[in-house]
Amino acid sequence: MEPCAPHESVQLRVEGRVQGVGFRWYTRDCAVRLGLTGSVRNLPDGSVEAMARGPAVALSLWVDQVRRGPPMGHVLSCAVQQAPDPDGEYDGFVILH
């Protein structure tokens, strides 16, 4: 039996046409398909903030998908940084309001 991959956490701040285009749902759906936990929310300045936790390979795929965004969205920038590990904070991936 192989050992479980270590988990990491990342936080994204995405700017562009990312509100009112299904961006949070897209981000959540991508995370769920990859088995990640975390959250996504709109910010008052029109950007979106997302945090995810999971294996490094899955996080990398998720970041690539978020950078592409949904069909009606348009990502101008996606800042990625390591995040404090919120182990156990989320059971799944949630959309915050």
MDAnalysis code that builds the backbone (N, CA, C; Angstrom):
import MDAnalysis as mda
import numpy as np

u = mda.Universe.empty(291, n_residues=97, atom_resindex=np.repeat(np.arange(97), 3), trajectory=True)
u.add_TopologyAttr("name", ["N", "CA", "C"] * 97)
u.add_TopologyAttr("resid", np.arange(1, 98))
u.add_TopologyAttr("resname", ["MET", "GLU", "PRO", "CYS", "ALA", "PRO", "HIS", "GLU", "SER", "VAL", "GLN", "LEU", "ARG", "VAL", "GLU", "GLY", "ARG", "VAL", "GLN", "GLY", "VAL", "GLY", "PHE", "ARG", "TRP", "TYR", "THR", "ARG", "ASP", "CYS", "ALA", "VAL", "ARG", "LEU", "GLY", "LEU", "THR", "GLY", "SER", "VAL", "ARG", "ASN", "LEU", "PRO", "ASP", "GLY", "SER", "VAL", "GLU", "ALA", "MET", "ALA", "ARG", "GLY", "PRO", "ALA", "VAL", "ALA", "LEU", "SER", "LEU", "TRP", "VAL", "ASP", "GLN", "VAL", "ARG", "ARG", "GLY", "PRO", "PRO", "MET", "GLY", "HIS", "VAL", "LEU", "SER", "CYS", "ALA", "VAL", "GLN", "GLN", "ALA", "PRO", "ASP", "PRO", "ASP", "GLY", "GLU", "TYR", "ASP", "GLY", "PHE", "VAL", "ILE", "LEU", "HIS"])
u.atoms.positions = np.array([
    [0.844, -1.182, 0.000],
    [0.000, 0.000, 0.000],
    [0.887, 1.242, 0.000],
    [0.614, 2.173, -0.929],
    [1.415, 3.395, -1.024],
    [0.973, 4.391, 0.026],
    [1.933, 5.169, 0.558],
    [1.550, 6.200, 1.522],
    [0.753, 7.299, 0.832],
    [-0.109, 7.953, 1.580],
    [-0.898, 9.067, 1.036],
    [0.026, 10.228, 0.680],
    [-0.309, 10.910, -0.398],
    [0.464, 12.090, -0.777],
    [0.272, 13.173, 0.277],
    [1.334, 13.913, 0.597],
    [1.173, 14.993, 1.575],
    [0.241, 16.068, 1.026],
    [-0.488, 16.680, 1.909],
    [-1.418, 17.723, 1.503],
    [-0.790, 19.096, 1.670],
    [-1.145, 19.974, 0.767],
    [-0.702, 21.364, 0.799],
    [-1.934, 22.246, 0.701],
    [-1.735, 23.526, 0.952],
    [-2.818, 24.501, 0.832],
    [-2.343, 25.693, 0.025],
    [-3.225, 26.175, -0.861],
    [-2.923, 27.372, -1.641],
    [-4.105, 28.329, -1.570],
    [-3.785, 29.592, -1.751],
    [-4.806, 30.633, -1.801],
    [-4.634, 31.384, -3.113],
    [-5.757, 31.633, -3.798],
    [-5.732, 32.344, -5.074],
    [-6.509, 33.646, -4.956],
    [-6.052, 34.630, -5.691],
    [-6.818, 35.868, -5.878],
    [-6.900, 36.067, -7.384],
    [-8.126, 36.018, -7.899],
    [-8.337, 36.035, -9.343],
    [-9.027, 37.337, -9.731],
    [-8.473, 38.012, -10.730],
    [-9.036, 39.273, -11.208],
    [-9.402, 39.145, -12.679],
    [-10.383, 39.932, -13.082],
    [-10.869, 39.929, -14.452],
    [-12.383, 39.930, -14.430],
    [-12.993, 39.319, -15.443],
    [-14.440, 39.161, -15.451],
    [-14.730, 37.845, -14.740],
    [-14.809, 37.933, -13.399],
    [-14.903, 36.729, -12.576],
    [-16.107, 36.743, -11.631],
    [-16.927, 37.774, -11.720],
    [-18.154, 37.807, -10.931],
    [-19.334, 37.918, -11.889],
    [-20.401, 37.185, -11.566],
    [-21.594, 37.202, -12.412],
    [-21.491, 36.313, -13.634],
    [-20.482, 35.428, -13.672],
    [-20.287, 34.543, -14.832],
    [-20.192, 33.077, -14.420],
    [-20.581, 32.746, -13.192],
    [-20.504, 31.370, -12.708],
    [-19.116, 30.943, -12.262],
    [-18.252, 31.921, -11.989],
    [-16.865, 31.609, -11.657],
    [-16.734, 30.805, -10.367],
    [-17.494, 31.179, -9.334],
    [-17.395, 30.449, -8.065],
    [-17.849, 29.001, -8.238],
    [-18.936, 28.789, -8.968],
    [-19.425, 27.432, -9.202],
    [-18.425, 26.624, -10.026],
    [-17.837, 27.242, -11.022],
    [-16.818, 26.587, -11.842],
    [-15.628, 26.174, -10.976],
    [-15.164, 27.093, -10.141],
    [-14.023, 26.837, -9.255],
    [-14.328, 25.682, -8.307],
    [-15.539, 25.704, -7.748],
    [-15.961, 24.637, -6.834],
    [-16.035, 23.305, -7.563],
    [-16.664, 23.268, -8.735],
    [-16.812, 22.019, -9.480],
    [-15.445, 21.414, -9.829],
    [-14.506, 22.251, -10.245],
    [-13.155, 21.770, -10.550],
    [-12.513, 21.166, -9.304],
    [-12.654, 21.828, -8.166],
    [-12.072, 21.343, -6.916],
    [-12.691, 20.020, -6.487],
    [-14.004, 19.918, -6.591],
    [-14.694, 18.691, -6.189],
    [-14.240, 17.517, -7.056],
    [-14.141, 17.727, -8.370],
    [-13.685, 16.660, -9.268],
    [-12.283, 16.173, -8.906],
    [-11.455, 17.079, -8.367],
    [-10.075, 16.730, -8.020],
    [-9.932, 16.277, -6.565],
    [-11.021, 16.262, -5.821],
    [-10.978, 15.800, -4.436],
    [-10.397, 16.797, -3.448],
    [-10.453, 18.086, -3.780],
    [-9.907, 19.116, -2.903],
    [-10.963, 19.621, -1.930],
    [-10.518, 20.173, -0.829],
    [-11.402, 20.860, 0.106],
    [-11.017, 22.332, 0.115],
    [-11.952, 23.190, 0.557],
    [-11.639, 24.608, 0.624],
    [-12.860, 25.466, 0.433],
    [-12.629, 26.679, -0.091],
    [-13.723, 27.629, -0.263],
    [-13.399, 28.624, -1.366],
    [-14.457, 29.288, -1.825],
    [-14.320, 30.346, -2.817],
    [-15.346, 31.427, -2.491],
    [-14.978, 32.683, -2.715],
    [-15.904, 33.781, -2.441],
    [-15.578, 34.981, -3.312],
    [-16.629, 35.789, -3.581],
    [-16.447, 37.059, -4.260],
    [-15.931, 38.073, -3.255],
    [-15.079, 38.977, -3.713],
    [-14.596, 40.070, -2.877],
    [-15.243, 41.376, -3.342],
    [-15.366, 42.347, -2.438],
    [-16.030, 43.611, -2.778],
    [-15.394, 44.359, -3.960],
    [-14.105, 44.141, -4.211],
    [-13.434, 44.861, -5.299],
    [-13.658, 44.233, -6.673],
    [-14.487, 43.166, -6.749],
    [-14.775, 42.522, -8.029],
    [-13.912, 41.314, -8.322],
    [-12.954, 41.011, -7.455],
    [-12.119, 39.822, -7.649],
    [-12.728, 38.635, -6.909],
    [-12.102, 37.485, -7.064],
    [-12.531, 36.260, -6.388],
    [-11.344, 35.715, -5.607],
    [-11.627, 35.244, -4.398],
    [-10.604, 34.617, -3.563],
    [-10.986, 33.158, -3.366],
    [-10.015, 32.274, -3.533],
    [-10.264, 30.843, -3.348],
    [-9.112, 30.233, -2.569],
    [-9.439, 29.255, -1.745],
    [-8.450, 28.518, -0.983],
    [-8.751, 27.049, -1.156],
    [-7.711, 26.241, -1.358],
    [-7.916, 24.807, -1.507],
    [-6.809, 24.044, -0.802],
    [-7.169, 22.826, -0.384],
    [-6.227, 21.941, 0.284],
    [-6.338, 20.564, -0.344],
    [-5.183, 19.955, -0.581],
    [-5.164, 18.617, -1.137],
    [-3.767, 18.256, -1.609],
    [-3.628, 17.140, -2.312],
    [-2.328, 16.734, -2.844],
    [-1.799, 17.769, -3.844],
    [-0.494, 17.930, -3.861],
    [0.139, 18.951, -4.708],
    [-0.237, 18.810, -6.181],
    [-0.298, 17.596, -6.687],
    [-0.627, 17.384, -8.107],
    [-2.037, 17.888, -8.400],
    [-2.995, 17.556, -7.529],
    [-4.376, 18.000, -7.727],
    [-4.476, 19.517, -7.613],
    [-3.744, 20.108, -6.676],
    [-3.759, 21.572, -6.542],
    [-3.232, 22.245, -7.798],
    [-2.178, 21.704, -8.356],
    [-1.603, 22.272, -9.578],
    [-2.603, 22.217, -10.730],
    [-3.292, 21.087, -10.879],
    [-4.314, 20.974, -11.924],
    [-5.446, 21.970, -11.688],
    [-5.866, 22.124, -10.436],
    [-6.941, 23.052, -10.076],
    [-6.548, 24.490, -10.416],
    [-5.335, 24.887, -10.055],
    [-4.875, 26.245, -10.360],
    [-4.897, 26.476, -11.868],
    [-4.441, 25.508, -12.643],
    [-4.475, 25.650, -14.106],
    [-5.904, 25.834, -14.613],
    [-6.855, 25.074, -14.055],
    [-8.247, 25.194, -14.475],
    [-8.842, 26.536, -14.076],
    [-8.524, 26.998, -12.875],
    [-9.031, 28.304, -12.422],
    [-8.460, 29.414, -13.299],
    [-7.209, 29.311, -13.683],
    [-6.601, 30.325, -14.566],
    [-7.313, 30.394, -15.915],
    [-7.846, 29.280, -16.392],
    [-8.617, 29.282, -17.646],
    [-10.000, 29.880, -17.426],
    [-10.634, 29.536, -16.302],
    [-11.956, 30.064, -15.969],
    [-13.065, 29.463, -16.811],
    [-14.308, 29.803, -16.456],
    [-15.465, 29.297, -17.193],
    [-15.598, 30.010, -18.541],
    [-16.415, 29.476, -19.440],
    [-16.552, 30.060, -20.774],
    [-16.921, 31.545, -20.790],
    [-17.789, 31.989, -19.889],
    [-18.211, 33.391, -19.895],
    [-17.267, 34.305, -19.117],
    [-16.298, 33.743, -18.423],
    [-15.355, 34.534, -17.638],
    [-14.131, 34.913, -18.448],
    [-13.332, 35.780, -17.870],
    [-12.073, 36.168, -18.482],
    [-11.096, 36.516, -17.363],
    [-10.100, 35.673, -17.171],
    [-9.125, 35.870, -16.101],
    [-7.999, 36.760, -16.604],
    [-7.804, 37.888, -15.924],
    [-6.687, 38.781, -16.243],
    [-5.454, 38.430, -15.432],
    [-5.662, 38.054, -14.170],
    [-4.536, 37.656, -13.325],
    [-5.007, 36.662, -12.277],
    [-4.081, 35.796, -11.877],
    [-4.369, 34.802, -10.847],
    [-3.126, 34.681, -9.975],
    [-3.154, 35.352, -8.821],
    [-2.035, 35.309, -7.886],
    [-2.186, 34.075, -7.005],
    [-1.115, 33.302, -6.903],
    [-1.129, 32.064, -6.124],
    [-0.107, 32.188, -5.008],
    [-0.523, 31.816, -3.800],
    [0.426, 31.796, -2.684],
    [0.119, 30.616, -1.779],
    [1.150, 30.148, -1.090],
    [0.938, 29.106, -0.095],
    [0.036, 29.683, 0.984],
    [-0.837, 28.855, 1.506],
    [-1.772, 29.303, 2.535],
    [-1.511, 28.530, 3.819],
    [-1.874, 29.134, 4.948],
    [-1.786, 28.382, 6.196],
    [-2.668, 27.139, 6.078],
    [-2.243, 26.054, 6.651],
    [-2.964, 24.796, 6.509],
    [-4.217, 24.790, 7.369],
    [-5.406, 24.817, 6.734],
    [-6.665, 24.828, 7.486],
    [-7.178, 23.417, 7.753],
    [-6.291, 22.508, 8.130],
    [-6.646, 21.099, 8.294],
    [-7.937, 20.945, 9.083],
    [-8.909, 20.296, 8.449],
    [-10.173, 20.036, 9.108],
    [-11.165, 21.176, 9.076],
    [-10.784, 22.325, 8.492],
    [-11.692, 23.478, 8.466],
    [-12.903, 23.212, 7.577],
    [-12.691, 22.501, 6.466],
    [-13.781, 22.210, 5.542],
    [-13.879, 20.715, 5.310],
    [-15.117, 20.217, 5.227],
    [-15.337, 18.808, 4.890],
    [-15.356, 18.627, 3.375],
    [-15.624, 19.676, 2.652],
    [-15.711, 19.636, 1.196],
    [-15.228, 20.965, 0.649],
    [-15.788, 21.357, -0.472],
    [-15.430, 22.642, -1.060],
    [-16.707, 23.500, -1.085],
    [-16.674, 24.648, -0.407],
    [-17.870, 25.452, -0.213],
    [-17.759, 26.807, -0.907],
    [-18.919, 27.315, -1.291],
    [-19.033, 28.676, -1.825],
    [-19.486, 29.554, -0.673],
    [-18.678, 30.551, -0.351],
    [-19.007, 31.470, 0.726],
    [-19.728, 32.699, 0.160],
    [-20.652, 33.223, 0.933],
    [-21.410, 34.412, 0.489],
    [-21.099, 35.582, 1.385],
])
